[in-house]
Amino acid sequence: MNEPATDRPTTASFADLFTEETVIEALKDVYDPELGVNIIDLGLVYGVDINGPDIHITMTLTTPGCPLHDMLTEAIDDALHVYLGTTGTVDVELVWDPRWSPDMITPAGLHELGWR
């Protein structure tokens, strides 16, 4: 007897769907509401770790007292669940080392800010 087919990817196929590059593309839809630049081009994301359907993001904020952590975490969760369709856990780890500086902004981010 054959098992019914499902549309849900198996753990093995998540490696084909979710790569660091696809996660980064999804995160380009998450904007810092104060600066109006996405968190990738601001240089806030330090790492992406994918384990099956689960995605772990290591990131920082522009300042330690930034009140936007919860808002950004929710936006990241939404972007990865909606844009990528992951059914796994999205975990955002906030780190302060290295400390963020404007030198981390990409050329595209600098252009959006009108700094270049």
MIDOSE-1310 file (N, C-alpha, C; in nm, 2 decimals, decimal comma, always signed):
residues 116
mnep	+0,08/-0,12/+0,00/+0,00/+0,00/+0,00/+0,09/+0,12/+0,00; +0,06/+0,22/-0,09/+0,14/+0,34/-0,10/+0,10/+0,44/+0,00; +0,19/+0,52/+0,06/+0,17/+0,63/+0,15/+0,11/+0,75/+0,07; +0,02/+0,82/+0,12/-0,03/+0,94/+0,05/+0,08/+1,04/+0,04
atdr	+0,08/+1,11/-0,07/+0,18/+1,22/-0,09/+0,14/+1,34/-0,01; +0,24/+1,41/+0,04/+0,21/+1,54/+0,11/+0,29/+1,65/+0,05; +0,24/+1,77/+0,07/+0,31/+1,89/+0,02/+0,42/+1,93/+0,11; +0,42/+1,88/+0,23/+0,52/+1,93/+0,33/+0,65/+1,86/+0,30
ptta	+0,76/+1,94/+0,29/+0,89/+1,89/+0,26/+0,94/+1,80/+0,38; +1,02/+1,70/+0,35/+1,08/+1,62/+0,45/+1,20/+1,70/+0,50; +1,26/+1,66/+0,61/+1,37/+1,73/+0,67/+1,49/+1,73/+0,57; +1,51/+1,62/+0,50/+1,62/+1,62/+0,40/+1,60/+1,72/+0,29
sfad	+1,47/+1,75/+0,25/+1,45/+1,85/+0,14/+1,46/+2,00/+0,19; +1,46/+2,02/+0,32/+1,47/+2,16/+0,37/+1,61/+2,22/+0,33; +1,71/+2,13/+0,33/+1,84/+2,18/+0,28/+1,84/+2,24/+0,15; +1,75/+2,19/+0,06/+1,74/+2,24/-0,07/+1,65/+2,37/-0,08
lfte	+1,56/+2,39/+0,02/+1,48/+2,50/+0,02/+1,54/+2,62/+0,09; +1,60/+2,60/+0,21/+1,65/+2,70/+0,29/+1,80/+2,70/+0,29; +1,86/+2,80/+0,23/+2,00/+2,82/+0,23/+2,03/+2,95/+0,30; +2,15/+2,98/+0,34/+2,18/+3,11/+0,40/+2,14/+3,22/+0,30
etvi	+2,16/+3,20/+0,17/+2,12/+3,30/+0,08/+1,97/+3,33/+0,07; +1,89/+3,22/+0,08/+1,75/+3,25/+0,07/+1,70/+3,31/+0,20; +1,76/+3,27/+0,32/+1,72/+3,34/+0,44/+1,76/+3,49/+0,44; +1,88/+3,52/+0,39/+1,92/+3,66/+0,38/+1,83/+3,74/+0,29
ealk	+1,79/+3,68/+0,18/+1,69/+3,75/+0,09/+1,56/+3,77/+0,16; +1,51/+3,68/+0,24/+1,39/+3,70/+0,32/+1,41/+3,81/+0,42; +1,53/+3,82/+0,48/+1,55/+3,92/+0,58/+1,57/+4,06/+0,53; +1,59/+4,07/+0,40/+1,59/+4,20/+0,33/+1,46/+4,27/+0,33
dvyd	+1,35/+4,19/+0,37/+1,22/+4,25/+0,38/+1,19/+4,30/+0,52; +1,29/+4,29/+0,61/+1,27/+4,33/+0,75/+1,35/+4,47/+0,76; +1,28/+4,57/+0,79/+1,34/+4,71/+0,79/+1,34/+4,76/+0,94; +1,45/+4,83/+0,96/+1,47/+4,90/+1,09/+1,37/+5,02/+1,07
pelg	+1,27/+5,03/+1,15/+1,17/+5,14/+1,13/+1,22/+5,28/+1,16; +1,33/+5,29/+1,23/+1,38/+5,43/+1,26/+1,47/+5,48/+1,14; +1,54/+5,38/+1,08/+1,64/+5,42/+0,97/+1,58/+5,40/+0,83; +1,48/+5,31/+0,82/+1,42/+5,28/+0,69/+1,51/+5,20/+0,60
vnii	+1,60/+5,12/+0,66/+1,69/+5,03/+0,58/+1,68/+4,89/+0,64; +1,69/+4,79/+0,55/+1,67/+4,66/+0,60/+1,79/+4,61/+0,68; +1,76/+4,51/+0,77/+1,86/+4,47/+0,87/+1,98/+4,41/+0,81; +1,97/+4,35/+0,69/+2,09/+4,30/+0,62/+2,18/+4,41/+0,58
dlgl	+2,13/+4,51/+0,51/+2,21/+4,62/+0,46/+2,26/+4,71/+0,57; +2,19/+4,71/+0,68/+2,24/+4,78/+0,80/+2,36/+4,71/+0,87; +2,38/+4,58/+0,83/+2,48/+4,50/+0,89/+2,45/+4,45/+1,03; +2,32/+4,43/+1,06/+2,28/+4,39/+1,19/+2,28/+4,23/+1,21
vygv	+2,28/+4,16/+1,09/+2,27/+4,01/+1,10/+2,41/+3,96/+1,09; +2,46/+3,89/+1,19/+2,59/+3,83/+1,20/+2,60/+3,69/+1,15; +2,49/+3,61/+1,16/+2,49/+3,47/+1,13/+2,36/+3,41/+1,11; +2,36/+3,31/+1,02/+2,24/+3,23/+0,99/+2,27/+3,08/+1,01
ding	+2,20/+3,01/+1,09/+2,22/+2,87/+1,10/+2,09/+2,80/+1,08; +2,10/+2,70/+0,99/+1,98/+2,63/+0,94/+1,99/+2,48/+0,99; +1,89/+2,43/+1,06/+1,89/+2,29/+1,10/+1,76/+2,23/+1,07; +1,75/+2,17/+0,95/+1,62/+2,12/+0,90/+1,53/+2,24/+0,88
pdih	+1,41/+2,24/+0,94/+1,31/+2,35/+0,92/+1,34/+2,46/+1,02; +1,43/+2,45/+1,11/+1,46/+2,55/+1,22/+1,57/+2,64/+1,17; +1,55/+2,77/+1,20/+1,64/+2,87/+1,16/+1,68/+2,96/+1,28; +1,81/+2,97/+1,30/+1,87/+3,05/+1,41/+1,94/+3,17/+1,35
itmt	+1,90/+3,29/+1,39/+1,96/+3,41/+1,35/+2,04/+3,47/+1,46; +2,17/+3,51/+1,43/+2,25/+3,58/+1,53/+2,26/+3,72/+1,48; +2,22/+3,82/+1,56/+2,22/+3,96/+1,52/+2,24/+4,05/+1,63; +2,26/+4,18/+1,60/+2,27/+4,28/+1,70/+2,17/+4,39/+1,67
lttp	+2,18/+4,50/+1,74/+2,10/+4,62/+1,72/+2,19/+4,74/+1,71; +2,14/+4,85/+1,66/+2,23/+4,96/+1,64/+2,28/+5,02/+1,78; +2,20/+5,00/+1,88/+2,24/+5,04/+2,02/+2,19/+4,94/+2,12; +2,26/+4,92/+2,23/+2,21/+4,83/+2,33/+2,08/+4,87/+2,39
gcpl	+2,04/+5,00/+2,39/+1,92/+5,04/+2,45/+1,81/+5,05/+2,35; +1,83/+5,00/+2,23/+1,73/+5,01/+2,12/+1,60/+4,93/+2,16; +1,49/+5,00/+2,16/+1,36/+4,94/+2,20/+1,29/+4,86/+2,09; +1,36/+4,84/+1,98/+1,30/+4,77/+1,87/+1,32/+4,62/+1,86
hdml	+1,38/+4,56/+1,96/+1,42/+4,42/+1,96/+1,29/+4,33/+1,94; +1,19/+4,35/+2,02/+1,07/+4,27/+2,00/+1,00/+4,29/+1,86; +1,00/+4,41/+1,82/+0,94/+4,44/+1,69/+1,02/+4,37/+1,57; +1,15/+4,38/+1,58/+1,23/+4,32/+1,48/+1,23/+4,17/+1,48
teai	+1,23/+4,11/+1,61/+1,22/+3,97/+1,62/+1,09/+3,91/+1,56; +0,98/+3,98/+1,58/+0,85/+3,94/+1,53/+0,85/+3,96/+1,37; +0,91/+4,06/+1,32/+0,92/+4,08/+1,18/+1,01/+3,98/+1,11; +1,12/+3,93/+1,18/+1,20/+3,83/+1,13/+1,12/+3,70/+1,13
ddal	+1,06/+3,67/+1,23/+0,97/+3,54/+1,24/+0,87/+3,54/+1,13; +0,80/+3,65/+1,11/+0,70/+3,66/+1,00/+0,77/+3,65/+0,86; +0,88/+3,71/+0,84/+0,94/+3,71/+0,71/+0,99/+3,56/+0,68; +1,04/+3,49/+0,77/+1,09/+3,36/+0,75/+0,97/+3,26/+0,73
hvyl	+0,87/+3,27/+0,81/+0,75/+3,18/+0,80/+0,67/+3,21/+0,67; +0,65/+3,34/+0,64/+0,57/+3,38/+0,52/+0,65/+3,37/+0,39; +0,77/+3,43/+0,39/+0,85/+3,43/+0,27/+0,91/+3,30/+0,23; +0,96/+3,23/+0,33/+1,02/+3,10/+0,31/+0,92/+2,98/+0,33
gttg	+0,82/+3,00/+0,41/+0,73/+2,90/+0,44/+0,78/+2,80/+0,54; +0,88/+2,83/+0,62/+0,93/+2,73/+0,71/+0,82/+2,70/+0,81; +0,82/+2,57/+0,85/+0,72/+2,53/+0,96/+0,80/+2,51/+1,09; +0,93/+2,54/+1,09/+1,01/+2,52/+1,21/+1,01/+2,64/+1,29
tvdv	+1,10/+2,63/+1,39/+1,13/+2,74/+1,49/+1,22/+2,84/+1,43; +1,19/+2,97/+1,45/+1,28/+3,08/+1,42/+1,32/+3,14/+1,55; +1,46/+3,13/+1,57/+1,52/+3,17/+1,69/+1,61/+3,29/+1,66; +1,59/+3,40/+1,73/+1,67/+3,52/+1,71/+1,76/+3,54/+1,84
elvw	+1,89/+3,53/+1,82/+1,98/+3,55/+1,93/+2,04/+3,69/+1,92; +2,03/+3,77/+2,02/+2,08/+3,90/+2,02/+2,22/+3,90/+2,09; +2,32/+3,96/+2,02/+2,45/+3,96/+2,07/+2,50/+4,10/+2,06; +2,61/+4,13/+2,14/+2,66/+4,27/+2,14/+2,81/+4,27/+2,11
dprw	+2,86/+4,16/+2,06/+3,00/+4,15/+2,03/+3,01/+4,08/+1,89; +3,05/+4,14/+1,79/+3,11/+4,28/+1,79/+2,99/+4,38/+1,80; +3,03/+4,49/+1,85/+2,93/+4,60/+1,86/+2,91/+4,66/+1,72; +2,79/+4,69/+1,69/+2,75/+4,75/+1,56/+2,81/+4,89/+1,55
spdm	+2,85/+4,92/+1,42/+2,89/+5,06/+1,39/+2,85/+5,09/+1,25; +2,84/+5,21/+1,21/+2,80/+5,25/+1,08/+2,89/+5,19/+0,97; +3,01/+5,15/+1,01/+3,10/+5,09/+0,91/+3,05/+4,95/+0,86; +2,95/+4,90/+0,93/+2,89/+4,77/+0,89/+2,78/+4,78/+0,78
itpa	+2,74/+4,90/+0,75/+2,64/+4,92/+0,65/+2,69/+4,89/+0,51; +2,61/+4,82/+0,44/+2,66/+4,78/+0,30/+2,65/+4,91/+0,21; +2,71/+4,90/+0,09/+2,70/+5,01/+0,00/+2,55/+5,04/-0,04; +2,47/+4,94/-0,05/+2,33/+4,96/-0,08/+2,26/+5,03/+0,03
glhe	+2,29/+4,99/+0,16/+2,24/+5,06/+0,27/+2,28/+5,21/+0,28; +2,40/+5,23/+0,25/+2,45/+5,37/+0,25/+2,38/+5,45/+0,15; +2,35/+5,39/+0,03/+2,28/+5,46/-0,08/+2,14/+5,49/-0,03; +2,07/+5,39/+0,04/+1,94/+5,42/+0,09/+1,93/+5,53/+0,19
lgwr	+2,04/+5,54/+0,27/+2,05/+5,65/+0,37/+2,09/+5,78/+0,31; +2,13/+5,78/+0,18/+2,18/+5,90/+0,12/+2,31/+5,94/+0,16; +2,39/+5,84/+0,21/+2,53/+5,87/+0,26/+2,63/+5,85/+0,15; +2,59/+5,80/+0,03/+2,68/+5,78/-0,08/+2,61/+5,81/-0,21
